[in-house]
Amino acid sequence: MLDNLEALKKSFDETGYQLSGHGPRNVKVLKQAFQEIDEDTKSDIYGSGAAIGDFEDKMANFLGKEKAVFFPSGTMAQQIALRIWCDEKGSAKVAYHPLSHLEIHEEDGLKKLHGIETVLLTERDNVIQPEDVKAMDKDVSCVLLELPQREIGGQLPRFETLQAISDYCRANDIRLHLDGARILETLPFYQKSIEEICELFDSVYMSMYKGIGGIAGAVLAGGEEFIRQSKVWKKRHGGDLISLYPYIFTADYYFEMRKGKMEEYYESAKELAARYNSCTGISTLPEVPVSNMFHVHINKPTDEAAQVLAAVQQESGIGLTGYVREVDQNKCYYEVSMGDFYTTAPQEKIELAFQLLDKKMRTLPFSN
């Protein structure tokens, strides 16, 4: 017999409609992107050729930077960016949020591979503020800001906050790097162009698969000398595969398909979050999303929450989540990231799912 967490995953996989994301990550994603590409199109070879060069130029122009380079992973791109800025200043010290991807998901790669010391800014649940940056040591080479801050529900600082941090860093010979894996998703909230945001930063990373929905890969953009050095480090890291065109062509295809949909995803996030917040014992972080993502917090132990969610999914045919993560013994959460899938679900089925969710939460003891 399946335990409740296994049953939750199984029930989610078997639903007819899932509210998050763009759809299954299967071979169709690749085939769809390649269906209109001439079969005689030449591939890139070890980082050169039109297949990669044209896309890099396109992304540099889009982000408002002099140059860009395509990497097979964002982990590689960001470690290299920080290494370059540390070498430039001669101080192997960078600063970022305690829940930065580099700190909690990369097995200390920045420290083990590059010998870089990290300074953690602010508390785990906070967004970085100018006073956090001003309080750190002046020998920090680079500050990394993640927009949106995924691990705290996709929260964002005000644009004026970004300007203040950027001004301070430039006045104090500190580079500012943008972990913009999902930077496109912030544009509806900021009501700024991508160039206006990226202009505040010395270097910019953007994922080509997270919000965009490509297969894999990332773009790193900045000044000409910065990108020249990043290509050297890319080779050192083994990132110059003989060809990267399957990633590049799919990145380009889904970038063009979805770059103009971020307002739609943002409005969907606000609508769905309101549904969650209307349910007993459930809240979202933030309460009103500021991007296409948010966290759903359930005031129940992980096992009980999984049981409720699995039952809702089985009865409604609507997929809410395939997992829950423990906050403490009485609370758990999961992440929601809006994409193309939300608008494919019939409204009556969504309404049924949330009626069931509220009802089942009410029937459990100790609901808040």
C-alpha positions as CSV (number, residue, x, y, z in Angstrom):
1,M,0.0,0.0,0.0
2,L,1.3,3.5,-0.9
3,D,2.0,5.9,1.9
4,N,0.4,9.3,1.8
5,L,3.3,11.1,0.1
6,E,3.5,8.4,-2.6
7,A,-0.2,8.5,-3.0
8,L,0.0,12.3,-3.5
9,K,2.5,12.0,-6.3
10,K,0.5,9.2,-7.9
11,S,-2.7,11.2,-7.8
12,F,-1.1,14.2,-9.2
13,D,0.4,12.3,-12.1
14,E,-3.0,10.8,-12.9
15,T,-5.0,14.1,-13.0
16,G,-6.3,15.3,-16.3
17,Y,-5.4,19.0,-15.6
18,Q,-2.5,20.4,-13.6
19,L,-2.5,24.0,-12.6
20,S,1.3,24.7,-12.5
21,G,3.9,24.9,-15.3
22,H,3.8,24.5,-19.0
23,G,3.1,20.7,-19.2
24,P,5.1,17.5,-19.0
25,R,8.8,17.6,-19.7
26,N,8.9,14.9,-22.4
27,V,10.3,14.4,-25.9
28,K,7.4,16.4,-27.3
29,V,9.1,19.5,-26.0
30,L,12.1,18.9,-28.2
31,K,10.2,17.7,-31.2
32,Q,7.9,20.7,-31.2
33,A,10.8,23.1,-31.2
34,F,12.5,21.3,-34.1
35,Q,9.6,20.8,-36.4
36,E,10.1,24.0,-38.4
37,I,14.0,23.9,-38.5
38,D,15.6,23.1,-41.8
39,E,17.3,19.7,-41.5
40,D,20.4,21.1,-43.2
41,T,20.9,23.8,-40.6
42,K,24.5,23.5,-39.3
43,S,25.2,22.9,-35.7
44,D,27.5,24.9,-33.5
45,I,31.0,23.5,-33.0
46,Y,32.8,24.0,-29.6
47,G,31.1,27.4,-29.0
48,S,31.3,28.8,-32.5
49,G,29.1,29.1,-35.5
50,A,25.9,30.8,-36.4
51,A,23.7,28.4,-34.4
52,I,25.2,29.7,-31.1
53,G,26.6,33.1,-32.2
54,D,23.3,34.5,-33.5
55,F,21.4,33.4,-30.4
56,E,24.0,34.9,-28.1
57,D,23.9,38.2,-30.0
58,K,20.1,38.2,-29.8
59,M,20.1,37.7,-26.1
60,A,22.7,40.3,-25.4
61,N,20.6,42.8,-27.3
62,F,17.5,41.7,-25.5
63,L,19.1,42.1,-22.1
64,G,20.7,45.4,-23.0
65,K,24.3,44.1,-22.6
66,E,27.3,44.2,-24.9
67,K,27.8,40.5,-25.1
68,A,26.3,37.2,-24.0
69,V,27.3,33.5,-23.9
70,F,25.2,30.4,-23.8
71,F,26.0,27.9,-21.0
72,P,24.7,24.3,-20.5
73,S,23.7,25.2,-17.0
74,G,23.1,28.2,-14.8
75,T,25.2,26.6,-12.0
76,M,28.2,26.8,-14.2
77,A,27.4,30.3,-15.5
78,Q,27.0,31.9,-12.1
79,Q,30.0,30.3,-10.4
80,I,32.1,31.6,-13.3
81,A,30.6,35.1,-13.1
82,L,31.4,35.4,-9.4
83,R,34.9,34.0,-10.0
84,I,35.6,36.7,-12.6
85,W,34.5,39.5,-10.4
86,C,36.6,38.1,-7.5
87,D,39.7,37.9,-9.7
88,E,39.1,41.4,-10.9
89,K,39.1,42.9,-7.4
90,G,41.6,40.5,-5.9
91,S,39.2,39.5,-3.1
92,A,37.7,36.0,-3.0
93,K,34.5,37.1,-1.2
94,V,31.0,37.4,-2.5
95,A,27.6,38.2,-0.7
96,Y,24.1,36.9,-1.3
97,H,20.9,35.7,0.4
98,P,21.1,32.8,2.8
99,L,18.8,30.8,0.6
100,S,20.6,31.5,-2.6
101,H,20.8,28.6,-5.0
102,L,24.6,28.7,-4.7
103,E,24.4,28.3,-1.0
104,I,21.8,25.5,-0.7
105,H,21.7,23.6,-3.9
106,E,25.2,23.4,-5.4
107,E,27.2,21.3,-2.8
108,D,29.4,24.3,-2.0
109,G,30.7,24.4,-5.6
110,L,31.6,28.0,-5.3
111,K,33.7,27.3,-2.2
112,K,35.2,24.0,-3.2
113,L,36.0,24.8,-6.9
114,H,36.9,28.4,-6.6
115,G,37.9,29.0,-3.0
116,I,35.4,31.8,-2.6
117,E,34.2,32.9,0.8
118,T,30.5,33.7,1.1
119,V,28.8,36.4,3.1
120,L,25.2,35.8,3.9
121,L,23.0,38.9,3.8
122,T,19.8,39.4,5.9
123,E,17.7,36.7,7.6
124,R,16.4,33.7,5.7
125,D,12.8,35.0,5.4
126,N,13.7,38.5,4.4
127,V,14.4,40.2,1.1
128,I,17.8,41.9,0.9
129,Q,17.7,45.7,1.6
130,P,20.2,48.4,1.1
131,E,21.2,48.5,4.8
132,D,22.1,44.8,4.5
133,V,24.6,45.6,1.8
134,K,25.9,48.7,3.5
135,A,26.6,46.7,6.7
136,M,28.9,44.1,5.0
137,D,32.6,44.3,4.6
138,K,33.9,46.6,1.9
139,D,36.3,43.9,0.6
140,V,33.3,41.9,-0.9
141,S,33.9,41.7,-4.6
142,C,30.4,41.0,-5.8
143,V,26.8,41.0,-4.5
144,L,24.4,38.6,-6.0
145,L,20.7,39.4,-6.0
146,E,18.1,36.8,-7.0
147,L,14.9,38.1,-8.7
148,P,12.5,36.7,-7.8
149,Q,13.7,35.1,-4.5
150,R,12.4,31.6,-5.1
151,E,12.9,30.0,-1.7
152,I,10.7,32.6,0.0
153,G,7.8,32.4,-2.4
154,G,9.1,34.5,-5.3
155,Q,9.2,37.7,-3.3
156,L,10.8,40.9,-4.8
157,P,12.3,44.1,-3.5
158,R,10.9,47.4,-4.7
159,F,12.6,48.8,-7.8
160,E,13.8,51.7,-5.7
161,T,15.6,49.2,-3.5
162,L,17.4,47.7,-6.5
163,Q,18.4,51.2,-7.6
164,A,19.8,52.0,-4.1
165,I,21.8,48.8,-3.9
166,S,23.1,49.3,-7.4
167,D,24.2,52.9,-6.7
168,Y,25.9,51.8,-3.5
169,C,27.8,49.0,-5.1
170,R,29.0,51.2,-8.0
171,A,30.1,53.9,-5.6
172,N,32.1,51.4,-3.6
173,D,33.8,49.3,-6.3
174,I,31.5,46.3,-5.7
175,R,30.1,44.4,-8.7
176,L,26.4,43.5,-8.8
177,H,25.3,40.2,-10.4
178,L,21.7,39.3,-11.2
179,D,20.6,35.8,-10.6
180,G,17.7,36.3,-13.0
181,A,16.8,32.7,-13.7
182,R,13.2,33.9,-13.8
183,I,13.8,37.6,-14.5
184,L,11.1,37.8,-17.2
185,E,8.5,36.9,-14.7
186,T,9.3,40.1,-12.7
187,L,8.5,42.5,-15.5
188,P,4.7,42.7,-14.9
189,F,5.2,43.7,-11.2
190,Y,8.0,46.2,-11.8
191,Q,6.4,47.7,-14.9
192,K,9.9,48.2,-16.3
193,S,11.6,47.0,-19.4
194,I,14.2,44.2,-19.2
195,E,16.9,46.6,-20.2
196,E,16.0,49.0,-17.3
197,I,16.4,46.2,-14.8
198,C,19.5,44.7,-16.2
199,E,21.2,48.1,-16.5
200,L,21.5,48.1,-12.7
201,F,23.7,45.0,-12.8
202,D,27.2,44.4,-14.1
203,S,26.4,40.8,-15.1
204,V,23.1,38.9,-15.7
205,Y,22.1,35.3,-15.8
206,M,18.9,34.1,-17.2
207,S,17.6,30.5,-17.3
208,M,16.4,29.2,-20.7
209,Y,14.3,26.4,-19.2
210,K,12.7,27.4,-15.9
211,G,10.1,30.0,-16.8
212,I,10.8,29.7,-20.5
213,G,10.3,25.9,-20.7
214,G,13.3,25.0,-22.9
215,I,15.2,21.7,-22.4
216,A,18.2,23.2,-20.5
217,G,20.8,25.9,-20.6
218,A,21.4,29.5,-19.5
219,V,22.5,32.8,-20.8
220,L,25.2,34.9,-19.1
221,A,25.4,38.6,-20.3
222,G,27.7,41.5,-19.5
223,G,30.5,43.6,-20.9
224,E,32.7,42.5,-23.7
225,E,35.8,41.7,-21.5
226,F,33.7,40.0,-18.9
227,I,32.2,37.7,-21.6
228,R,35.6,37.0,-23.1
229,Q,36.8,35.8,-19.7
230,S,33.6,33.8,-19.2
231,K,34.2,31.8,-22.4
232,V,37.7,30.9,-21.1
233,W,36.2,29.7,-17.8
234,K,33.4,27.9,-19.7
235,K,36.1,25.8,-21.5
236,R,37.9,25.1,-18.2
237,H,34.6,23.9,-16.7
238,G,34.0,21.5,-19.6
239,G,31.0,23.6,-20.8
240,D,32.2,23.8,-24.5
241,L,30.4,20.6,-25.6
242,I,31.0,19.8,-29.3
243,S,27.5,21.0,-30.0
244,L,24.8,22.7,-27.9
245,Y,22.3,23.3,-30.7
246,P,19.5,21.1,-29.2
247,Y,19.4,23.3,-26.2
248,I,19.9,26.5,-28.1
249,F,17.2,25.9,-30.7
250,T,14.7,24.9,-28.1
251,A,15.6,27.9,-25.9
252,D,15.1,30.2,-28.8
253,Y,11.8,28.6,-29.8
254,Y,10.2,28.7,-26.3
255,F,11.7,32.2,-25.5
256,E,9.8,33.6,-28.5
257,M,6.7,31.6,-27.6
258,R,6.5,32.7,-24.0
259,K,8.4,36.0,-23.5
260,G,5.2,37.9,-24.1
261,K,3.0,35.8,-21.7
262,M,4.4,36.9,-18.4
263,E,1.5,39.2,-17.7
264,E,-0.9,36.3,-18.2
265,Y,1.1,34.1,-15.8
266,Y,1.2,36.9,-13.2
267,E,-2.6,37.4,-13.3
268,S,-3.1,33.7,-13.1
269,A,-0.9,33.5,-10.0
270,K,-2.9,36.2,-8.3
271,E,-6.1,34.5,-9.1
272,L,-5.0,31.1,-8.0
273,A,-3.4,32.4,-4.8
274,A,-6.8,34.1,-3.9
275,R,-8.4,30.7,-4.2
276,Y,-5.9,29.1,-1.9
277,N,-6.3,31.9,0.7
278,S,-10.0,31.4,0.8
279,C,-9.5,27.8,2.1
280,T,-9.5,26.9,5.8
281,G,-6.0,26.5,7.2
282,I,-4.2,27.5,4.0
283,S,-2.3,30.6,3.1
284,T,0.1,31.7,0.4
285,L,3.5,33.4,0.6
286,P,3.3,36.1,-0.4
287,E,-0.4,36.6,0.1
288,V,-0.6,38.4,-3.2
289,P,2.0,37.1,-5.6
290,V,4.5,39.6,-7.1
291,S,5.5,37.2,-9.9
292,N,4.1,34.0,-11.5
293,M,5.1,32.0,-8.4
294,F,4.2,31.6,-4.8
295,H,4.3,29.1,-1.9
296,V,1.2,27.4,-0.5
297,H,1.4,26.8,3.3
298,I,-0.9,24.3,4.9
299,N,-1.4,24.3,8.7
300,K,-1.3,20.5,8.9
301,P,1.5,17.9,9.3
302,T,3.0,16.8,6.1
303,D,1.3,13.4,6.1
304,E,-2.2,14.8,6.8
305,A,-1.8,17.5,4.1
306,A,-0.7,14.9,1.6
307,Q,-3.7,12.8,2.4
308,V,-6.1,15.7,1.9
309,L,-4.4,16.9,-1.4
310,A,-4.4,13.4,-2.8
311,A,-8.1,13.0,-2.1
312,V,-8.9,16.4,-3.7
313,Q,-6.9,15.5,-6.8
314,Q,-8.5,12.1,-7.2
315,E,-12.1,13.5,-6.8
316,S,-11.7,16.6,-8.9
317,G,-9.2,15.5,-11.6
318,I,-7.3,18.8,-10.9
319,G,-3.6,18.5,-10.1
320,L,-2.5,20.9,-7.3
321,T,0.9,19.4,-6.4
322,G,2.9,16.2,-6.4
323,Y,4.7,16.9,-3.2
324,V,4.7,18.7,0.1
325,R,7.7,19.7,2.2
326,E,7.8,20.0,6.0
327,V,8.1,23.4,7.6
328,D,7.7,22.0,11.2
329,Q,5.7,19.2,12.7
330,N,2.5,21.1,12.2
331,K,3.0,22.8,8.9
332,C,4.1,22.1,5.4
333,Y,4.3,23.9,2.0
334,Y,4.7,23.5,-1.7
335,E,5.6,25.8,-4.6
336,V,3.4,26.9,-7.4
337,S,4.8,28.4,-10.7
338,M,2.2,29.4,-13.3
339,G,2.6,28.7,-17.0
340,D,0.5,27.7,-19.9
341,F,-1.3,24.8,-18.2
342,Y,-3.6,26.9,-15.9
343,T,-5.8,28.2,-18.7
344,T,-6.3,24.7,-20.1
345,A,-8.2,23.6,-17.0
346,P,-12.1,24.0,-17.0
347,Q,-13.1,26.6,-14.5
348,E,-15.8,24.4,-13.0
349,K,-13.3,21.7,-12.3
350,I,-11.0,24.3,-10.6
351,E,-13.9,25.5,-8.5
352,L,-14.8,22.0,-7.5
353,A,-11.2,21.3,-6.5
354,F,-11.1,24.3,-4.1
355,Q,-14.5,23.5,-2.7
356,L,-13.3,20.0,-1.9
357,L,-10.0,21.4,-0.5
358,D,-11.8,23.8,1.9
359,K,-14.3,21.1,3.0
360,K,-11.7,18.5,3.7
361,M,-9.5,21.0,5.6
362,R,-12.5,21.8,7.7
363,T,-13.2,18.2,8.6
364,L,-9.7,17.7,10.0
365,P,-9.1,18.6,13.7
366,F,-7.2,21.7,14.8
367,S,-7.7,23.7,11.5
368,N,-7.0,27.4,11.9
